[in-house]
């Protein structure tokens, strides 16, 4: 049986369908090589820029496909999610478009700009504890008591399938040796890897975690769930200390390696992308480039990465980009 026919929780057919039904505002994002950036890195790197949409992140693809697939079965149930910020914005956007209420749980330390945008799009935002995973557990408790539906990024297959359309677009126009992607709850990495391994099995797929939030990397290497007591990274979008079991299982057979990057490399990557490509990218969105900074052997290959979020406060931009 070929890999394109092999069974997997994530459906290639659904990724194909997602490309036809997701709101076009999230599709066909720019992808190109930035010559000044490549010269600075000493690499051949294809960028896919997922920040030029109403949410400034890739998350709208998965949220929109989830709603398309599940809206008929959700009836009048209140939808709930937990987020570091970008996933909550995506859910707020698609719920508003469909006239559905949404409750979002996030940490008290969440990016203020992301919180403001979620509220502006009509979500009820509840701040709970100073830890994302603790806020997620509180969201689940609320759902159990209130009969609401929890929509978990990384756990719902349709979310990863929506994200898989990114790899579909990349491979429709370009060929490369290695695809390097951020690894948080796993939807982006797994969705893209599912499509890439089926249609270009020679492509190596690499996930990137922050050193200060290495639970997914440690779990993947150990082939079992490993939780951390805390996280310590500026990359809030991938600051996972308690992995999603389904996402970890999805990585099996799709992901070739998971690398760690330091805080210093993340900041250097943000500044480099800003100065050489003129793009504002948040810490989690730039870890693919941070990996090239800290793992020089990668630079000998034809590479592709996704710049997947640009939601920064004014203070963060002043601190990290200049």
N, C-alpha and C positions, 0 to 999 in steps of 0.2 A: 504493500500500500504506500503510495507517495504521500509526502507531507501535505500536499494540497487536499488530499482526500481523507487524511487522518482525523479522527474525532477530537474535538477540543471544545471546552466550554464556550469559547468565543467563536462565533460563526463567521466564516468568510462571506457567506451569502448575506448575512446581516450587515457586514461592513459595506458590501456593495450596495445594499438597499439604503443604508444610512447616507451614502453619498448622493442619493437621489431625493431624500426627504428632509434632510437637515436644512434649516433656514440658510439660504444662500449667503447671508451676511457673514457666516462663519467659515465658508468654504473657499477653496482656491486662493489661499494666502500666498504672498510672494515667496519665491524660493530662488536664490541666486548665490553666486560667489562674490564676496566683497574683497576686491583686490588689496586695498590697504590692510584689512584685517588679516588676510592670508599671508601677506608679506611680513607682518609683525609676528605672526605665529610660526611662520616657516612651514605652512601646511596648505593642502588643497581641501578647503572646507566649504560645503554647501550649507547655507543657512535657510531655514524655513521660518518666516517671521509670523508668529501667531498672536501678535499684539495689536494688529490693525483692524480691530472690530469693536463693537460697542462695549465689550467687557475687558478689552486689553489682555485677553488670555485665551488659551485653547479650550477652556472648559465648556464653552457654549455648545461645542459639537456633541459631547457626551450627554449633557443635560437635555438638549433638544431631542436627541434620538431616544433617550429614556422616556421622555414625555410622549413622544410619538408612539412608542411601543406599548406604553402602560396606561395612558390616560383613560381608555374605556373601562379598565378594571379598577381604577382608583376611586370611582364613584365620587361621593362628596367628602371623602376622608381628607383630613388636614395633612398636608405634607410637611415633613420635618427633615432637616439635614444638619450636619455638623461640619464646620469648615475652619480653615485658617484664613479664608477670605475669598479666594477666587471661585471655589466651587459654590459657595453661598451666593455669590453674585450671579453665577450662571443659572442656578435654580431660581433665584428671584426674577431674573429676566424672563425665563420660559414660563414660570408660573403667572407672572403679570400678563404675558401675552395670551394666556388661556383663561384668565380670570380666576386663578386658583390661589387660595391663601397658602402662605408658607411661614413656618417658624424656623429660625436659624439659631443654632447654638454655636458659640465661639468663645475663645478664651478672653479674659479681661485684658490680656496683653496683645490682642489682635491689632493688626494694622488699622489705624483710625480711618484712613481713606477708604479701605475696603468695607469697613463697618458702615461708614456714611453712605456708600454707594448701595449697599444691600437695603438699607432703610429707605433710600430715595426711590428704589424700585418696588417698594411696598411690602418688604418682608418684615416680620416681627423678629428683631434680633435680641437674643437673650445671652448676656455675658455671664459665664460661669467658670470660676477658678482661673488660675493662671496657666493652665495646661490644656492643650487641644484635646488629647485623648480623654481627659477627665470630663471635659465639656461634652464629648461624644457619648460617654457613658450616661451622663445626665439626660442627654437628648433621647437615648434609648429608654431610659426609665420613664420619661414623660410620655413617650409613645405607648408604652405598656399600660400606663394608668389612664391615658386619655383616648385610647383607641385610634391613635394617629399612625401614619405610615412613615417609617424611617427610610430615607433614601441615602444609601451609603456609597460614597465614592470608592471605587476599587472592588466593591462586592457585587454590584449590579453589572451583569454582563453587558447590557446595552450601553452603559456608559463607556466601557472600554471599546466596544465596537464602534461607537461614534468617534472616539479618538483615533481609531484605526484608519479612518479616512485620511489622516495626515500622511501616513506611509503610502497609501494608495496614490495620493497626489504626487508625492516625491518620486516614486518609482515609475509613474507614468511619463516622466520627462527626463529623469536622470538615472545614472548608474553610479554606485559608490561601493567601497569595500566594507565600510563600518558605519553603523548608525549609533550615535551616542545620545542618550536621552536621560532626563532627570527621572529619579525613582523616588516617589513618595508613597502614595497609596496604590500605585501601580497601574492605573487605568491607561495612561499615555504609553508607558513602556510596553505593556502587554498587548494593547490594541494594535500599536504600530508593529510590534514584533510578530504578531500573528499574521498580519498581511505580508510583511517582509519575508518571513521564512517560507511562506507558501509560494510567493511569486519571484523571489530572488534568494534561494536557500544558501547561496554562497556568502551573503551579507552577514557580517558579524554584528550582533546586537549587544550593546553595552549599556547598562544602567549606571547612574551616578548618584551617590548619596553624600551628604555632608558628613564629615568625621564626627561632628557633634550630634548626629542623628542617624546612627548606623544600624538601627534595628532591622530594617529590611535587608541590608547587605549581610549582616550576621546571620539572619534567618535563612537566606538563600544559600550561603556557604555551608551552613550546618544541616540543611534539609529539614529544619524544624522551626517552630515558632520561638523566637527569642524576643523578649520585651526588655526595654531599658527603663530604669527608674525616672529618668529625666532626659531632656534634650537640651543642647546648647549650640544653637546656630542662628545666624541671621536669615537663613533660607527657610522662612516660615512655611512655604508651600510644600516642602518635603520634610518637615520636622516631625516625623512619625516615630513614636517610641513603642507603639503597640501595633504590629503589622496586621493587615487584613488577610485572614487565612486563605480566602478564595483567590486573592491576587497573588499571594505567594505560590499557591499551587499552579496558577496560570503561567507562571514564569518557567516552569519545568519544560525543557525541550525547546524553549523559545529564546531564552536569554543566555548569551555566551559568557558574560562576565559582569561583575558589578565592582565599580571602583569607588574609592572614597576621595574626597577633596577637602582641603583645609579652608578655614575662613579667609585666610590671606589670599588664597588662589581665587576664591569666589569674588572677593572685592577687586582683585586685579582684573579678572575677567569682565566684571561690570564696567570698569573704567575703560578697558580696551575696546569693548563693543561700543561704548558711548563715543569715544574719541575717534576710532577708526571707521565705524559704520554709522555713526550718528543716531544710534538707537538706545533708548532708555529701556533697560531690562532689569527686572527684579532679581534678587539672589538665586532663588530656585530656578528661574528661567534661564540662567546662564551657566549652570554647572557643567554642561557639556563642554563649554570652552574652558572652564576651570580644569577639567580633566586633561585637556591638551597641554595646559600650562604645567601641570604636575606629573604628567605621564608622557614625556617626550617621544618614546617609541611609536606612539599612535600617529604622530605627525607624518610618518612615511607612507601612510595609506590615503586613499581617497575617502573623505569623511563627509558625513552629514549630521547636522544637529538641528534641534528646534529651539528657537527663542520663544518661550511659551508664556510669558507674563511680564507686564510692565506697570503694575499697580504699586507705585511708590508715593510716599508722602513727600512734601517739599523738603522737610528736614532730612529724610533719608537720601534724597537726591543730592542735597548739599554735602552730606557726610560721605557718600560712597562714590560719587561720579566725578568730583572735581579734585 
